[in-house]
């Protein structure tokens, strides 16, 4: 649906009607979103089968609504189904989804794992990068509803097992660079037997038996040319088992740092010196291990200011038997594992977390938490009766002090339905001011979780357009002020697991009917400020001070 851009003088204030329950309905079948992930397996327990797959939200056709791109598996030895496996792009047509893959040209048939998206050439069109078990794929958006595979031409080569990836501007030159996490060294020809030899019951292997692969960092030189600076930047010196990544200015020095969630080895925290080099400093900043000094099986990751102090905290999903972990930013270069204090420890022990997101689900101005779960061992009940393969999702409400409480299953609708969750992308799919969720389930149909009703409290949204900065405004810091509190968020599409999210920023405002002041600090260093903004709408702001209301 094409929106109307209105000047501020035509905006009508008001509080929309809404529902008090936090209910999501899975509308995939009803709205025609027919995607079923197939891991390509035949019972041989190839390790690659169980870790994917990803999903991205992007407005590929610039019609102001979000479209959905799914990553798909491909046939592995012994697979004999009569199905055409390829990645899929679904166009959003006012709540109905149309498979436009063939027309658009993004039907990669490689064994795809994750994806990310961003406007690489600042032409106003969103480009797409796909990580694979094998050679990654880079698609350029032609601006006419089609994409071109430019992988070989741009200088990006990654044959390792890619997982999550993130576009960000590492040097604030207005061009989006690319970070790719790689997982482990694994070959189909060397597929070890794992499981219980006493019962001859086979299972997927543990990542401990595989060596990690170094991540990759590609510098955008402009004109669709990238340079591999993985070694020169310092990131290749580390050999993790990367599954999740998110960039942010954690130390507030004006450049983008990186946090990488690794599987059963130390997580990585790369501090950007602003000159093209990153120093890995997870151990000494408290981000490498949990509070007991142990490495956890990091999967998904997200950032947000959970306690209202203006600094970005970090949340990581982990394996069953471990807790998920929240690291609180102490504002002095260090982080503290405060999982138990936050109330997020015990509720996660029997779950295996993947996709995740901080979001203000009840619009009270405090960040809540959504976690997608699903075990990696499909016959886990034979090995541990406390765990299941398919698992329900979880929603945690912020108690308005940085501690959380889990919402009971009966209050969250279809979120409670078990699935083998993996990649999860978060965004306002119906443009009503709340966040919806698309989940790619392993070897199962996808979920399209649409939030019921409209927010019953006030909210404000921002779609930012960079001019001196990158067009997507990734890395931009937004601070809004009301008479009760300040809120801080950074623009990014990264985070969760194998996914890219809505680049628009949403703030909950409780019962405030206006925002006293919004300050926007762009990566270029330019700062724009606006006062007395009305609520319950999206603002489109162009770097330099142009502002309009988007009415969907």
C-alpha positions in Angstrom: 0.0 0.0 0.0 1.5 3.3 -1.0 1.5 5.8 1.9 0.7 9.5 1.9 3.3 11.9 3.2 1.7 14.7 5.1 3.1 17.9 6.5 2.9 18.2 10.3 0.2 20.7 10.2 -2.2 18.1 8.8 -1.5 15.5 11.5 -4.5 14.7 13.8 -3.5 13.6 17.3 -5.3 10.8 19.0 -5.1 7.6 20.9 -6.1 4.5 18.8 -8.3 1.9 20.2 -6.6 -1.3 21.0 -6.6 -4.5 23.0 -5.0 -5.1 26.3 -4.0 -8.7 25.6 -0.7 -9.4 23.9 -2.0 -11.9 21.4 -0.4 -13.0 18.2 -2.2 -15.1 15.5 -0.3 -17.2 13.0 -1.8 -16.0 9.7 0.6 -17.7 7.3 -2.0 -20.0 5.8 -4.8 -17.4 5.8 -2.7 -14.7 4.1 -1.1 -17.1 1.5 2.4 -17.2 2.9 3.2 -20.7 1.9 6.8 -21.5 2.7 8.0 -24.8 4.1 11.7 -25.2 4.9 13.3 -28.5 3.9 16.7 -29.3 5.3 17.4 -31.8 2.6 18.2 -34.6 4.9 17.7 -38.4 4.5 18.4 -39.7 8.0 22.1 -39.5 7.8 22.2 -36.6 10.3 24.3 -34.2 8.2 25.2 -31.5 10.7 24.2 -28.7 8.3 20.6 -29.9 8.4 19.8 -28.7 11.9 21.2 -25.2 12.1 19.0 -23.2 9.6 17.3 -21.5 8.3 17.0 -17.7 8.0 14.6 -15.0 7.0 14.8 -11.3 6.1 12.3 -8.4 6.0 12.9 -5.8 3.3 10.9 -3.4 1.2 12.4 -4.5 -2.0 9.9 -2.7 -4.2 9.8 0.6 -2.3 6.0 0.6 -1.7 6.4 1.2 2.0 5.5 -2.2 3.2 7.7 -5.1 4.2 8.3 -8.1 2.0 9.7 -11.5 3.2 12.7 -13.4 1.9 13.2 -17.0 3.1 16.4 -19.1 2.9 15.9 -22.7 1.9 18.0 -25.9 2.1 19.0 -28.0 -0.9 19.2 -31.8 -1.5 21.8 -33.7 0.5 23.0 -37.2 -0.3 20.1 -39.6 -0.1 17.3 -37.0 -0.4 14.8 -38.1 -2.9 11.7 -35.8 -2.7 10.2 -34.5 -5.9 10.3 -30.8 -4.8 12.1 -27.8 -6.2 14.1 -26.3 -3.3 15.0 -22.7 -3.7 15.0 -19.5 -1.6 11.7 -17.6 -1.8 10.7 -13.9 -1.9 7.1 -13.1 -1.0 5.7 -9.6 -1.9 3.4 -8.0 0.6 0.1 -6.9 -1.0 -1.9 -5.4 1.8 -1.9 -8.5 3.9 -1.7 -11.1 1.1 1.6 -12.7 0.1 2.6 -13.4 -3.5 5.6 -15.6 -4.5 7.5 -13.4 -6.8 10.8 -15.3 -6.7 10.9 -16.3 -10.4 10.1 -12.7 -11.6 12.5 -11.0 -9.2 15.4 -13.4 -9.8 16.5 -14.3 -6.2 15.7 -18.1 -6.2 19.1 -19.3 -5.0 19.3 -23.1 -5.0 22.4 -23.4 -2.9 22.2 -24.7 0.6 21.3 -21.3 2.2 21.6 -20.5 5.8 21.0 -16.8 6.5 20.5 -13.5 4.9 20.9 -9.7 5.4 19.9 -6.7 3.5 20.9 -3.0 3.0 21.3 -0.3 0.4 24.9 -0.9 -0.6 25.1 1.8 -3.3 22.8 4.4 -1.7 20.4 4.5 -4.6 17.3 4.0 -2.5 16.9 0.3 -3.3 17.5 -2.6 -0.8 20.2 -5.1 -1.8 20.4 -8.7 -0.5 23.2 -10.9 0.7 22.7 -14.6 1.3 25.0 -16.8 3.4 25.3 -20.4 2.3 26.9 -23.8 3.2 29.3 -23.1 0.4 29.6 -20.0 -1.7 27.6 -17.0 -0.5 25.4 -15.0 -3.0 25.1 -11.2 -3.4 22.1 -9.8 -5.2 21.9 -6.2 -6.5 18.5 -4.5 -6.5 18.0 -3.1 -10.0 15.3 -0.7 -8.9 12.8 -2.2 -11.3 11.5 -5.1 -9.3 14.3 -7.4 -10.2 17.7 -8.4 -8.8 21.0 -9.3 -10.4 23.5 -11.8 -8.9 26.7 -9.8 -8.7 28.7 -12.1 -6.4 31.6 -12.7 -8.7 31.9 -9.1 -9.7 32.0 -7.3 -6.3 35.0 -9.0 -4.8 33.3 -10.9 -2.0 34.3 -14.5 -1.8 33.2 -16.7 1.1 33.2 -20.5 0.7 33.0 -21.2 4.4 29.8 -22.2 6.2 28.3 -18.7 6.5 25.6 -18.0 9.2 24.5 -14.5 10.3 25.7 -11.4 8.5 25.3 -7.7 9.1 25.6 -4.5 7.0 27.1 -1.6 8.9 29.3 1.5 8.2 32.5 0.7 10.0 34.4 3.9 9.0 31.5 6.4 8.7 32.2 7.1 5.0 28.5 6.7 4.0 28.9 3.2 2.5 27.7 0.0 4.1 30.4 -2.6 4.8 29.7 -6.2 5.4 30.5 -8.6 8.3 29.9 -12.3 7.8 30.0 -14.8 10.6 31.2 -18.3 9.7 30.4 -21.3 11.7 32.5 -24.5 11.7 34.6 -26.5 9.3 32.3 -29.3 8.1 32.2 -31.5 5.0 29.5 -33.8 3.8 32.2 -36.3 2.9 33.3 -36.4 6.5 30.1 -36.8 8.4 31.0 -38.4 11.8 28.7 -40.8 13.6 27.4 -39.3 16.9 24.8 -40.6 19.4 24.4 -43.5 21.8 26.4 -46.5 20.6 24.8 -48.7 23.2 21.4 -48.3 21.6 22.7 -47.6 18.1 20.7 -44.4 18.2 22.2 -41.7 16.0 22.0 -37.9 16.7 23.3 -34.7 15.3 26.9 -34.1 16.5 28.0 -31.5 19.0 29.9 -28.5 17.7 32.8 -29.4 20.0 34.0 -32.0 17.5 34.4 -29.4 14.7 36.9 -26.6 14.3 35.7 -23.1 14.1 35.9 -20.9 11.0 37.2 -17.3 11.0 34.6 -14.6 10.2 35.0 -12.2 7.3 34.9 -8.4 7.0 34.4 -6.7 3.6 35.1 -3.0 3.1 32.8 -1.2 0.7 35.0 0.9 -1.7 32.0 2.2 -3.7 30.8 1.4 -7.2 30.0 -2.1 -6.2 33.6 -3.0 -5.3 34.4 -4.6 -1.9 37.8 -5.4 -0.4 38.4 -8.3 2.0 40.0 -6.8 5.1 39.4 -9.7 7.4 43.1 -10.1 8.2 44.1 -6.5 8.1 41.2 -5.5 10.4 42.0 -8.0 13.0 38.8 -10.1 12.9 40.4 -13.1 11.1 42.8 -13.6 14.0 39.9 -15.1 15.9 38.5 -18.5 15.1 35.1 -18.7 16.6 32.0 -20.6 15.7 29.9 -17.6 14.8 26.1 -17.8 14.7 24.8 -14.3 15.6 26.2 -10.8 15.1 25.1 -7.3 15.8 26.9 -3.9 15.3 26.4 -0.9 17.6 28.3 1.9 19.2 28.5 0.2 22.6 31.1 2.6 24.0 29.5 5.7 22.4 32.7 6.9 20.8 31.1 7.5 17.4 31.8 4.3 15.5 30.3 0.9 15.2 31.6 -2.0 17.3 30.6 -5.6 16.8 29.4 -8.4 19.1 29.4 -12.0 17.8 27.7 -14.9 19.5 29.8 -18.1 19.2 28.7 -21.7 19.7 30.3 -23.2 22.8 33.5 -21.1 22.6 34.1 -17.6 23.8 31.9 -14.9 22.3 33.7 -12.0 20.6 33.5 -8.3 21.2 35.3 -6.2 18.6 36.0 -2.6 19.6 36.3 -0.3 16.5 39.1 2.2 16.5 37.4 4.2 13.7 40.3 3.6 11.4 39.6 0.2 10.0 40.9 -2.0 12.8 39.0 -3.9 15.5 40.4 -5.1 18.8 38.8 -8.2 20.2 38.2 -7.5 23.9 35.4 -9.9 25.1 37.4 -11.5 27.9 38.4 -8.3 29.6 35.0 -6.5 29.2 33.0 -9.4 30.7 31.3 -10.4 27.4 33.2 -13.6 26.5 31.7 -15.9 29.1 28.8 -16.2 31.5 29.1 -15.1 35.2 30.6 -18.5 36.0 33.4 -18.1 33.5 32.0 -20.7 31.1 31.5 -20.5 27.4 27.9 -21.0 26.3 26.3 -22.1 23.0 25.5 -18.6 21.7 22.9 -18.5 18.9 20.9 -15.3 18.5 21.7 -11.9 19.8 20.1 -8.5 20.2 20.8 -5.1 21.8 18.7 -2.6 23.7 18.7 -0.3 26.7 16.7 -2.5 29.1 17.2 -0.4 32.3 16.7 3.1 30.9 20.3 4.4 31.4 20.9 5.3 27.8 23.5 2.5 27.1 23.1 -0.6 25.0 22.9 -3.9 26.7 23.3 -7.3 25.1 21.1 -10.4 25.1 22.3 -13.8 23.8 20.2 -17.0 23.4 21.9 -20.3 24.4 21.5 -24.1 24.5 19.1 -26.1 26.6 20.5 -26.7 30.1 22.1 -23.3 29.9 20.4 -20.0 30.6 20.0 -17.3 28.0 22.3 -14.5 29.0 21.8 -10.7 29.4 24.9 -8.5 29.7 24.3 -5.1 31.2 26.4 -2.2 30.0 28.2 -0.6 33.0 29.0 2.5 31.0 32.7 2.3 31.7 33.7 -0.2 29.0 32.6 -3.3 31.0 29.5 -5.5 31.0 28.0 -7.7 33.8 26.1 -10.9 33.4 22.9 -10.1 35.3 20.8 -12.9 33.9 19.6 -14.2 37.3 18.9 -10.7 38.6 16.9 -9.9 35.6 14.7 -12.9 36.0 15.7 -14.5 32.7 17.7 -17.5 33.9 15.4 -20.2 35.2 12.7 -19.7 32.5 15.2 -20.5 29.7 16.8 -23.7 31.1 14.6 -26.2 29.3 14.6 -24.3 26.0 17.1 -23.9 23.2 17.0 -20.3 22.0 17.6 -19.0 18.5 15.9 -15.8 17.1 15.3 -13.0 19.5 14.4 -9.3 19.8 14.1 -6.5 22.3 10.8 -4.7 21.6 8.4 -2.6 23.5 5.5 -5.0 23.2 3.1 -3.1 25.5 4.2 0.4 24.5 5.1 1.5 28.1 8.5 2.8 27.1 10.4 -0.2 28.4 12.0 -2.9 26.2 10.4 -6.4 26.5 11.9 -9.5 25.0 10.8 -12.1 22.5 12.6 -15.5 22.2 12.2 -18.2 19.5 13.1 -21.8 20.6 13.6 -25.2 19.1 16.1 -28.0 19.8 18.8 -29.0 17.3 18.5 -32.7 18.0 15.4 -34.0 16.4 15.2 -37.2 18.6 16.2 -35.4 21.8 13.5 -37.1 23.8 15.6 -40.4 23.6 18.6 -38.6 25.2 16.8 -36.3 27.6 13.2 -36.6 28.5 13.1 -33.0 29.8 13.6 -31.5 26.4 11.5 -31.5 23.2 12.4 -30.9 19.6 9.6 -28.5 18.8 9.3 -25.8 21.5 7.0 -22.8 22.2 8.2 -19.2 21.9 8.5 -17.0 24.9 7.6 -13.4 25.7 9.1 -11.5 28.7 7.7 -8.2 29.9 10.0 -5.6 31.4 8.9 -4.7 35.0 9.9 -1.1 34.2 13.2 -1.5 36.1 15.3 -3.8 33.9 13.9 -7.1 35.4 11.5 -9.3 33.5 8.6 -11.6 34.0 7.4 -14.3 31.5 3.9 -14.0 30.1 1.8 -17.1 30.7 1.2 -19.2 27.6 -2.6 -18.5 27.6 -2.0 -14.8 27.1 0.2 -14.9 24.0 -1.9 -16.8 21.4 -0.1 -18.7 18.7 3.3 -17.7 20.1 2.7 -20.7 22.4 2.4 -23.2 19.6 5.6 -25.4 19.5 7.8 -25.3 16.5 11.4 -26.0 15.6 12.3 -22.3 15.6 15.4 -20.9 14.0 15.6 -17.5 12.1 13.2 -14.8 13.2 12.7 -11.4 11.7 10.8 -8.7 13.4 8.9 -5.7 11.9 5.6 -3.9 11.5 4.2 -6.0 8.7 0.8 -4.3 8.7 2.0 -0.8 9.5 -0.2 -0.4 12.6 2.4 0.6 15.1 3.3 -2.8 16.7 5.9 -5.4 15.9 5.0 -8.7 14.1 7.2 -11.7 13.7 8.2 -14.0 10.9 9.8 -17.3 11.9 11.6 -19.8 9.7 11.2 -23.2 11.3 13.6 -26.0 10.6 12.1 -28.5 8.2 8.6 -27.1 8.9 6.2 -24.4 7.6 7.0 -20.8 8.5 5.1 -18.8 11.1 3.6 -15.4 10.3 2.8 -14.1 13.8 0.6 -10.9 13.4 -0.1 -8.9 16.6 -3.8 -8.7 17.2 -5.5 -5.3 17.2 -3.7 -2.0 17.5 -1.6 -0.6 20.4 -3.7 0.5 23.3 -1.0 3.0 24.3 0.8 5.6 22.3 3.8 5.1 20.1 5.9 6.9 17.6 7.9 5.5 14.7 10.8 6.8 12.5 11.9 5.9 9.0 15.3 7.6 8.5 17.0 8.4 5.2 20.7 9.2 5.2 22.2 11.8 2.9 25.8 12.3 4.1 25.4 9.1 6.0 24.4 5.7 4.4 20.9 5.8 2.9 19.5 3.3 5.4 20.8 5.4 8.3 22.3 2.3 9.9 24.2 3.3 13.0 22.1 6.4 13.6 21.3 7.1 17.3 17.8 8.3 18.2 17.0 9.8 21.6 13.4 10.8 22.4 12.4 12.7 25.5 9.1 13.0 27.4 8.5 14.5 30.8 9.0 11.0 32.4 11.9 9.4 30.6 14.4 9.4 27.8 14.7 6.5 25.4 17.7 5.6 23.1 17.8 3.3 20.1 20.2 2.7 17.2 19.1 2.0 13.6 20.1 -1.5 12.5 18.6 -4.4 10.5 21.0 -6.9 12.2 20.4 -9.1 15.2 18.2 -12.1 16.0 19.5 -15.2 14.2 20.2 -15.6 10.5 17.9 -12.6 9.9 17.4 -9.0 9.0 14.7 -6.9 10.6 12.6 -3.8 9.9 14.9 -0.8 9.8 12.2 1.5 11.1 12.4 2.4 14.8 9.4 2.2 17.1 9.1 3.7 20.6 6.3 3.1 23.1 5.1 6.2 24.8 2.7 4.9 27.4 -0.1 7.6 27.7 2.0 10.6 26.4 0.3 12.3 23.5 3.4 14.0 22.3 7.2 13.7 22.3 8.9 16.8 23.8 12.1 16.3 21.8 13.6 13.9 19.3 17.4 14.1 18.7 18.9 12.2 15.8 22.7 11.8 15.6 23.7 10.5 12.2 26.9 8.6 11.5 28.2 11.6 9.6 28.2 13.6 12.8 25.2 15.7 11.8 22.5 16.1 14.5 18.9 16.9 13.8 16.4 17.8 16.5 12.6 18.1 16.5 10.2 19.2 19.2 6.5 18.5 20.1 6.0 15.5 17.8 2.6 14.0 17.9 2.1 10.2 18.4 0.7 7.2 16.7 2.3 7.7 13.3 5.6 7.2 11.5 7.8 10.1 10.6 10.1 10.0 7.6 13.1 12.1 8.4 15.8 12.9 5.9 19.3 13.8 7.2 19.6 17.5 7.4 16.2 18.3 8.9 13.4 17.4 6.4 10.5 15.7 8.2 7.1 14.3 7.0 4.4 12.1 8.4 3.9 8.8 6.8 0.2 7.9 6.7 -0.4 4.3 5.6 
